[in-house]
Every structure is written in C-alpha cells, then in structure tokens.
Amino acid sequence: MSPLVNTRVNSKEFVKFITNFNHYIEQPLRFVSSDEPFPVAFLDDITINFVHYQTQLESERKWSEGRKRIDLNNTFIILNDCDGITQNDLDLLDQTSFKNILVFTAQKYPNKCAFWLPPFSNQAHVGNTMLKSWISGEMVVEQYFEQIKAKYSEVYDSLMLMMELYAKLNKKRIQ
C-alpha cells in the first residue's frame, strides 16, 4: 500500500514524486491552511490533498502507516494522463527503477508505461475510467482488462487487486 492512497496529487507532480522517489519519500509533511474541506500538505514542493481525511492528525497517521507498508519489490503505479502529462513525462516514467507503471492515456504513445484507452481519443486526456457503459454495463477500464493482462502478464494478479482498489476509491469519489 502507498501513503498516497486516499489522496489527490496533480499528475505532473506525481511523476516528479515517482522519478525522485527516494528524495520525496524522506521529506516531512508540511501542512498548510487552505480553503479546501480537507487537509492539504506539502512534501517538499509537491502538494498532497488528503481528500478522504478530516484532520491533519488523521492524515499524518495514514501517511506514516502507508510509508511503512511500501514494498519496493511489489509496487504497481497507476495514473492517467490528466494535468498536462506529456511525452517527456512518460519517457521519465519509463526510465525509473519502477517496473510496473500503468498510465491510462487518451492518445497512443510508444512508451512501455502508456496504455491507450480509445474511448478518450477525442479528448485532451483520459476522463473518468470508472464510468459504466450503458451498453455493456462495464467500466471503461474493464473493457480493456484482456489487453492489460497481455501487456502486464507477469504481474496481472497484483494489478487486478490494484484496479479493484482503484475502482472502489473512485466509486467513493463519484458518490
């Protein structure tokens, strides 16, 4: 589990976090006052929105617990191309020591980490991958599980557990 579960980090900043992981994971949280209805903190120069927590104390506790549970040998990173993710960001992600990175993209990219979702091709970035199709009843991302399985066959079971968690978290956000 990650200390970033139940948080919102701008995707560009998340790329910075992943590509400089050892630096950022050692930084202390610095909480700031904000007009948001949830705690907001800086991790060096990255903003973390603790969107599912009520207090700074709860956020700090969950962050600390998540940091202790990080297993760098069993890490899967999932994000999408919102917040201005570029080809350069995808290149940086491909070059990290993390082997299991899945970035849902609205456009085709040659990057190992990029996974194109055609329903979003006419958009600047991937939209809500958790929305269900009125035809199939499946979430957009579920329609591509077989292709995801082929691309990530070695870690597919772990990925599916992450995708279930991702779906549950996003479902809570939607409700």
C-alpha positions in Angstrom: 0.0 0.0 0.0 1.1 3.5 -0.7 1.0 6.6 1.6 -0.8 8.3 -1.4 -3.9 6.1 -1.2 -6.9 8.3 -0.5 -5.1 11.4 -1.6 -5.1 13.6 -4.7 -1.8 14.6 -6.2 -1.6 16.5 -9.5 -0.4 14.0 -12.1 2.6 16.2 -13.1 3.7 16.3 -9.5 3.1 12.6 -9.1 5.5 12.0 -12.0 8.0 14.2 -10.1 7.4 12.2 -6.9 7.9 8.8 -8.7 11.0 9.9 -10.7 12.6 11.3 -7.5 11.1 8.8 -5.1 14.0 8.4 -2.7 14.1 12.1 -2.1 10.4 12.8 -1.7 9.5 9.8 0.5 12.0 11.0 3.1 10.6 14.5 3.3 8.4 15.6 6.2 4.8 16.6 5.5 4.3 20.4 5.9 0.6 21.1 6.4 -0.8 24.5 5.3 -4.0 26.3 5.8 -6.4 26.1 2.9 -9.9 26.8 1.8 -10.3 23.1 1.0 -12.6 21.0 3.2 -9.7 18.5 3.7 -6.1 18.7 5.0 -3.5 19.9 2.5 0.2 19.4 2.9 3.5 19.9 1.0 6.0 17.2 0.6 8.9 19.5 -0.3 7.5 21.1 -3.4 4.6 18.6 -4.1 1.1 19.4 -2.9 -0.8 16.5 -1.4 -4.6 16.8 -0.9 -5.8 14.4 1.8 -9.3 14.3 0.2 -10.6 11.4 2.3 -9.4 12.6 5.7 -10.9 15.1 8.1 -7.9 16.2 10.1 -4.2 16.8 9.9 -3.6 14.2 12.6 -5.6 11.5 10.7 -3.7 12.4 7.5 -0.3 12.2 9.2 -1.2 8.9 10.8 -2.3 7.4 7.4 0.7 8.8 5.7 3.1 7.3 8.2 1.3 3.9 8.1 1.5 3.9 4.3 5.2 4.8 4.2 5.9 1.8 6.5 4.0 -0.6 4.2 5.8 0.4 1.0 7.3 -2.7 -0.6 9.6 -1.6 -3.5 9.8 -5.1 -4.8 6.0 -5.3 -5.1 5.0 -1.8 -6.4 2.5 -1.0 -9.1 1.9 2.6 -10.1 -1.4 3.6 -11.8 -2.3 7.0 -13.1 -3.8 8.7 -16.0 -2.7 11.4 -18.4 -4.6 14.3 -16.8 -3.0 17.5 -15.5 -0.8 18.0 -18.6 1.1 14.8 -18.7 3.4 14.9 -21.7 5.5 12.5 -23.8 8.5 13.7 -21.8 6.8 12.7 -18.5 6.0 9.2 -19.9 9.7 8.9 -21.0 10.8 9.8 -17.4 8.4 7.2 -16.0 9.8 4.5 -18.4 13.3 5.4 -17.2 12.6 4.9 -13.4 13.6 1.9 -11.4 9.9 1.1 -11.0 9.0 -1.7 -13.5 5.2 -1.7 -13.1 3.8 1.6 -14.2 0.5 1.9 -16.0 -0.6 5.3 -17.4 -4.0 5.4 -19.0 -3.7 7.7 -22.0 -6.2 9.3 -24.4 -3.6 9.2 -27.2 -1.3 6.4 -28.4 2.3 6.7 -27.2 5.2 4.3 -27.8 6.1 4.2 -24.1 6.1 1.0 -22.2 4.1 2.6 -19.4 1.4 4.0 -21.6 -1.9 2.2 -22.1 -4.2 3.8 -24.7 -7.9 4.0 -24.0 -9.6 4.7 -27.4 -12.9 6.0 -26.0 -11.0 9.1 -24.9 -9.1 9.7 -28.2 -11.1 12.8 -29.0 -10.3 14.4 -25.6 -7.1 16.1 -24.3 -6.8 13.4 -21.5 -8.4 10.3 -20.1 -11.7 11.1 -18.4 -13.4 9.0 -15.8 -12.3 5.4 -16.4 -14.8 4.2 -13.8 -17.9 5.3 -15.6 -20.0 2.4 -16.8 -21.1 1.9 -20.4 -24.8 1.9 -20.8 -24.4 -0.9 -23.5 -22.1 -3.4 -21.7 -22.5 -2.3 -18.1 -18.7 -2.4 -17.7 -16.5 0.4 -16.6 -14.4 1.9 -19.4 -11.2 0.3 -18.0 -12.9 -3.1 -17.6 -13.4 -3.3 -21.4 -9.6 -3.5 -21.7 -8.7 -6.0 -19.0 -7.7 -8.7 -21.5 -5.3 -6.3 -23.2 -3.9 -5.1 -19.9 -3.5 -8.7 -18.9 -1.5 -9.4 -22.1 0.8 -6.4 -21.6 1.3 -7.0 -17.8 1.0 -10.8 -17.7 3.8 -11.2 -15.1 2.1 -9.0 -12.6 -1.5 -9.3 -13.7 -2.9 -10.7 -10.4 -1.4 -7.8 -8.4 -2.6 -5.3 -11.0 -6.1 -6.6 -10.7 -6.1 -6.2 -7.0 -4.8 -2.6 -7.5 -7.5 -2.0 -10.1 -10.2 -3.2 -7.7 -8.9 -0.8 -5.1 -8.7 2.0 -7.7 -12.3 1.3 -8.7 -13.5 1.3 -5.1 -11.7 4.6 -4.3 -13.0 6.3 -7.5 -16.5 5.0 -6.8 -16.4 6.7 -3.4 -15.3 9.9 -5.0 -18.1 9.8 -7.6 -20.8 9.1 -5.0 
